[in-house]
Amino acid sequence: MTSERGSKIICVGRNYVEHAKELGNEVPSAPLIFMKPPSSIIANGEAIVIPRASSRVEYEGEIGIVIGTRVHGVAERDATRCVRGVVALNDVTARDLQKTDGQWTRAKGFDTFCPMGVEGVAPGAFDGLAVVTRVNGVERQRATAAEMVFGIPRLIAYISEIMTLFPGDVIATGTPSGVGPLVPGDLVEVEVPGVSRVVNPVRAEA
């Protein structure tokens, strides 16, 4: 990962009520965060590779927030000033390994498990952002940032209390309901309408 893209990807779990319910989980009382390695990033058009270690790999379309300035301990009211841009992001997950491991590093961290679109301009109001996921042209997910349990300013403030954020760091803000499996031959698209889009074919590990 280049310095332009930052040093880390911080992800938020169970940040939409219906997604938490569809996986049988409680909605957290505070943001539930985890990380994906920079080595998982791929660009538009590159293939998501289903590893031999997993029998159930799923898409998770998300709104990604790109940090624009070094920040630590920012107040929620000032948090949006730290945002440089927005990306469409796919938090690809080996669901079977997520369940068996008890923590999520392996399930979320395989190479190719973080497709990310070209960065678009951050809007003035984040609640109007939407995320749409399509598999083979069929819509599977659609939601807006206004439906998040913890809004984008809250997420930035919360995470910055824990770790310093650097320019190019990405916060993946959570996926809405409608997640499902990917199989070789699929084409998966995540779009933040009017802002960013990423489309990736799916293949099996050679």
N, C-alpha and C positions, 0 to 999 in steps of 0.2 A: 504494500500500500504506500503510495507516495505521500509526501508531507502535505501536498495539496488536498488530499482526501482525508487527512487526519490520521490518528493513531488507533481509533477504536470505533466499534459499532455497539451501541448500548440499546438493548431491546426491552420492550415492555410487554409483559404477559397479562392476559385476561383483562384487557382494558376496554372491552365491549361486553356488556352484560350477556347478550345472547350467545356470544362465542364461549364465554365461561360456562354457560348452561349446557351448550351442545357437547362439551367434553366432560360434563359432570363435575365441574369445579365451582367453588365458591368465588364470589367477587371479592378481591382483596380489599383490605381497609386502607392500604397505602400502595403506591405503585410497586409492582413486582418486576424487578429488573434482572436481566441476565445479559450476557455478551456473546457476540459472534466474532470469530477471528477475521482480520482483514483478508486472510488467504481464501475466505469463502466467497469473496466478491467476484462476480462476472458482469459483463456488459450486455447490452442489447444484442441479441442474435447468437450469443454463445450458449452452449448446451448445458442444461442441468443434468448431472450424471447421477443416476440412481446407484448407490453403492451396493456391493454384494452383501454387506453386513446388515442391510435393512430389507424387510419385506413390505413396508408401508411408508412411503414417502409422500408428504402432502404439501400443497401450496398454502401460503398465507400472505395475501396481498396486504400491503401496509403503506401508510404515508410516512416517508422518511424526512426528517428535519436535519438540515446541514448547518452546523455551527459556524459562525463567521468570525468569532473573536475569542481569545483566551478568557475564560470566566470561571470563577469559583465563588459559590455562595451567593448567587444572584437572587434578588427578590423576585417573587412571581410577577409583580407589576412591571418589572424591567426586563423580564426574560425574553420577550420577543425581539428586543433590540439586539440580541446575540445571534439571531438567525440570519444566515446568508442565503439559503435557498431551500428548495423542496425537491425530493426525488420519489419516484415510484420504486417500491422495494418489495421483494418477495422473500419472506422469512421461511425458506424451505426447511422442512422438519421431518426427520425420521421418527414418525409417531410411535412406532413400536419400541424404539430405543429410548425415547423420552419416558415412556411408561416403565420400562424395566430398569433403567439406570438410576432413577430417583433424583438425578440432577441432569441438566440439559446440555452440557457442553458437547458431548459426542453427537447427540441428536440434531443439534443446530449447527455444528461446526465443520461438516464435511466440505471439502473443496467444491465449489459451484453452488453452494447453498445460500448465496446472497446475491441474486440478480438485482442490479440497480440501474435505473434509467439515468439519462442525462439530467443534470441539475437544472431546475427551473427557478424562476424568480419567486421569492416568498411573497405571499399576499399581505395586505394590511390587516385583514381579519382571518384568523385561522379556522374558525368554526365553519366557514363555507367550503373548506377543502373536502373533497370526496375521494374515495378509493373504490375502484371497480376491478374485479378479477374475472377473466374469461379463460376457459379451457376449450380449445378447439372451436373457438368462436361463440361458445355458449356462456352466458353470464352466470357466475357462481357466487360472487360476493358484490355487495354495494352498501356503502355506509358513508356517513360524513363525520368530520372531526367533532361536530356538536354532539354526537352520540357517545363519545368516549366517556369512560368513568372519570378519568383524570385528564383534563384538557392539556393542550400543548404547553402553555406557560407554566402550569403546575409541574409537568414532567421535567422541563428544563431546570426549574428552581430546585426540585427534589434531587435530581441527579447531580446537579452542581454542588450540592451540600456534601455529597459523598466523594466525588472525584472532580478534579479540574478538567474542564472541557477545552479542547483546542480547536483552532480553525480546521475545518474539514471533518471533524468528528460527526458521526451520524447517530441520531436517535430514531429508532424504529418504533413507532408509537402504538403498535398493537394491531391485531387483525380482527375484523368483524366475523360474524357467523357465516357459515357456508364453506368452511374448509373441506378439503377432500383429497383423494389420492391422485397421484400422477403415475403414468406408466410410459414406458418407452414408446415413442411415436407421437406423444401429445405435444401440443403447442400451447404454452401458458402465457397469458398477457396480464400485466398489472398496470393500471392507468390511474394517475391522479389527473382527472380531466382538466385540460387547458394548461397543465403545468409540466407533466413528465409521464413517460411511458416506457415499459420494458417488456420485450417479447422474447421468449426463449423456447427452443425445442427441448425435448426430453429424450435422453438415451440411457441405456444400461451401461454399467461399468464394463470395460473391455476385459 
